Amino acid sequence: MDLQRKEVIQSLIDARGFQKYLEIGVYVGRLFFQIRAKYKVAVDPAFYYGFFKRLKKSFSKSNFTNVSAQSFKMTSDDFFAKEAPALYEGRQLDICLVDGMHEYDYALRDVENALKYLRKDGVIVMHDCNPETEEANVRFEAWKQRGYHGFWNGDVWKTILHLRSLRDDINVFVLNCDHGLGVVTFGKPENKLNFTEAEIRSFTYSDLEKNRQQWLNLKDPSYFYEYFGLQQGSSSKI
């Protein structure tokens, strides 16, 4: 099943009546402009679009949620420190996509910051959690040095290990599709890992290859529909 993050996000928005969508790491807005939610917020320190492109996308895709969407040109750290408290006071964030800097520390901060504002039945989706090659697993500077050549997932997978080891209030799994879609919800963990932060930092891509299924709590894409009680293709807005 070729399940993509667009279908995951839009299906949840439609099925659960979610209104507040936050996307961290937007770039040119390819995904952001397609998502339909009443209150959309984009965060990226280097946007490659402006108001007129948003307006154009609103009419070309008949998605008028793009007109009222808010864009914050800043790091996610600054966004959570300066803007999120007013936007999501009282745990009002419904669903968040974490797809910013693809490195352990950055992704972990984004998830933990989003959890502070996420409603109890809200959902966080993480991209790039299951790198298929060692070349895709490198840090940003290494990817930059090779001229941004090839797909880059970074070591976001270590964030999954961290959350599954060091938090008791969330359930975390990874769908085996679209470079690994991590899913984070509040609730008792299905199962846990017992790594320390130091151990997680020391792990290599070779370690991941040997333990991928267990470490990532890797699931078939169809599990998404089972977990959330949805019918496949349940979104009418995709």
C-alpha positions in Angstrom: 0.0 0.0 0.0 1.4 3.3 -1.1 0.1 5.4 1.8 1.4 9.0 1.8 1.4 11.6 4.6 -1.2 13.6 2.7 -3.8 10.9 3.1 -2.9 10.2 6.7 -3.2 13.8 7.7 -6.4 14.6 5.6 -8.1 11.4 6.7 -7.6 12.3 10.3 -8.8 15.9 9.8 -11.9 14.7 8.1 -12.8 11.8 10.4 -12.1 13.6 13.7 -13.3 17.0 12.8 -9.8 18.5 13.4 -9.6 22.2 12.7 -6.1 23.3 13.7 -3.3 21.9 11.6 0.4 22.8 12.1 3.1 21.9 9.6 6.7 22.3 10.6 9.1 22.3 7.7 7.1 23.6 4.7 9.7 24.6 2.1 7.7 25.4 -1.1 4.3 24.4 0.5 3.7 21.4 -1.8 1.9 19.5 0.9 0.7 22.4 3.0 -1.3 23.9 0.1 -3.1 20.6 -0.5 -4.3 20.1 3.1 -7.8 21.3 3.9 -8.3 22.5 7.5 -10.0 25.5 8.9 -6.9 26.9 10.7 -3.6 26.1 9.0 -0.3 27.2 10.3 3.1 26.8 8.4 6.4 27.2 10.1 9.8 27.4 8.3 12.8 29.7 8.6 13.1 29.8 4.8 9.8 29.9 2.9 9.8 29.8 -0.8 6.4 31.2 -1.4 4.5 34.4 -0.6 0.9 35.7 -0.4 0.3 35.7 -4.1 1.3 32.1 -4.5 -1.0 31.2 -1.6 -3.8 33.1 -3.3 -3.1 31.3 -6.6 -3.1 27.9 -4.9 -6.4 28.7 -3.2 -8.2 29.2 -6.6 -6.3 26.6 -8.6 -7.1 23.8 -6.1 -10.4 25.3 -4.9 -8.8 25.2 -1.4 -9.7 28.5 0.1 -8.3 27.5 3.5 -5.0 28.7 1.9 -6.2 32.3 2.0 -6.6 32.4 5.7 -3.6 30.2 6.5 -0.9 31.7 8.6 2.8 31.4 7.8 5.6 32.1 10.3 9.1 32.6 8.8 11.1 31.5 11.8 12.6 28.4 13.4 10.3 26.0 15.1 12.0 26.7 18.4 11.2 30.4 18.1 7.6 29.6 17.0 6.9 27.5 20.0 8.5 30.1 22.3 6.8 33.2 20.8 3.7 32.3 18.8 2.3 28.9 19.9 1.2 29.9 23.4 -1.4 32.4 22.0 -2.4 30.2 19.0 -2.9 27.0 21.0 -3.7 28.1 24.5 -5.4 25.3 26.5 -4.2 22.4 24.3 -6.0 23.4 21.2 -3.7 21.9 18.6 -5.4 19.1 16.7 -2.8 17.7 14.4 0.9 18.4 13.6 3.3 17.3 10.9 6.9 17.3 12.0 9.0 17.6 8.9 11.7 20.2 9.6 15.4 19.7 10.2 15.8 15.9 9.9 18.1 15.4 12.9 17.5 13.8 16.3 17.7 16.8 18.5 15.6 19.1 16.2 12.8 16.5 15.6 12.7 15.6 19.3 12.2 19.3 20.3 9.5 19.7 17.7 7.6 16.7 18.9 7.9 17.5 22.6 7.0 21.1 22.0 4.0 20.1 20.0 2.9 17.7 22.7 2.6 20.7 25.1 -0.2 22.1 23.0 -1.8 18.9 21.5 -5.3 18.1 22.6 -5.7 14.7 24.3 -7.1 13.0 21.2 -4.7 14.9 18.9 -2.1 13.4 16.6 1.5 14.1 15.6 2.8 12.7 12.4 6.6 12.6 11.8 8.2 12.2 8.3 11.5 10.5 7.5 11.5 8.0 10.4 12.7 4.9 8.4 15.7 5.7 6.1 16.2 3.0 3.5 19.9 3.6 2.9 22.9 4.7 4.9 23.4 7.6 2.5 19.9 8.9 3.4 20.8 8.6 7.1 23.6 11.2 7.2 23.5 14.5 9.1 22.6 17.8 7.3 26.2 19.0 6.9 27.2 15.7 5.2 24.2 16.0 2.8 25.1 19.6 2.1 28.7 18.7 1.4 27.6 16.2 -1.3 25.6 19.0 -3.0 22.1 18.0 -1.5 22.3 15.0 -3.8 19.9 12.1 -3.1 17.1 11.8 -0.6 17.8 12.9 3.0 16.1 11.4 6.0 18.7 12.2 8.6 18.5 10.4 11.9 14.9 11.2 12.8 14.6 7.5 13.7 16.5 8.2 16.9 13.7 10.5 18.0 11.4 7.5 17.8 13.7 5.5 20.0 13.9 8.4 22.5 10.1 8.8 22.7 9.6 5.0 23.1 12.2 4.8 25.8 11.8 7.9 27.9 8.1 8.8 27.8 5.3 6.8 29.5 2.4 9.0 28.4 2.4 8.5 24.6 2.1 5.6 22.1 4.5 5.7 19.2 4.8 3.6 16.0 6.1 4.0 12.5 4.1 3.2 9.3 6.3 1.4 6.8 5.6 3.9 3.9 6.6 7.3 2.6 10.1 7.1 4.1 8.6 6.1 7.5 5.6 8.0 9.0 5.9 8.2 12.7 2.6 8.4 14.6 2.4 9.8 18.1 -0.7 9.9 20.3 -1.4 10.3 24.0 -2.0 7.0 25.9 -0.4 4.0 27.3 2.5 2.8 25.1 1.8 -0.5 23.2 5.3 -1.5 24.2 8.5 0.3 25.3 12.2 0.4 24.7 14.7 0.9 27.5 17.5 2.9 26.0 19.3 5.9 27.6 19.8 9.0 25.6 23.6 8.2 25.5 22.9 4.8 24.0 20.5 6.3 21.4 23.2 8.8 20.3 25.7 6.1 19.9 23.6 3.9 17.6 24.6 3.7 13.9 22.6 3.0 10.8 23.9 -0.6 11.0 22.3 -1.0 14.4 19.0 0.3 12.9 19.2 -2.2 10.1 19.5 -5.1 12.5 16.7 -4.0 14.7 14.4 -1.9 12.5 11.1 -3.8 13.1 11.4 -3.8 16.9 13.0 -0.4 17.4 10.6 1.6 15.2 7.5 -0.5 16.2 7.2 -0.7 12.5 3.7 -1.3 11.1 2.1 -2.2 7.8 0.4 0.9 6.3 -3.0 -0.7 6.7 -2.5 -0.4 10.5 -3.2 3.3 10.2 -6.8 2.6 9.4 -7.1 -0.1 12.1 -5.5 2.0 14.8 -7.8 5.0 14.2 -10.9 3.0 13.3 -11.1 4.5 9.7 -12.2 3.1 6.4 -9.5 3.0 3.8 -9.9 6.1 1.5 -12.2 7.6 4.1 -11.3 11.2 3.3 -13.5 12.8 0.7 -11.2 15.8 0.3 -8.0 14.1 -1.0 
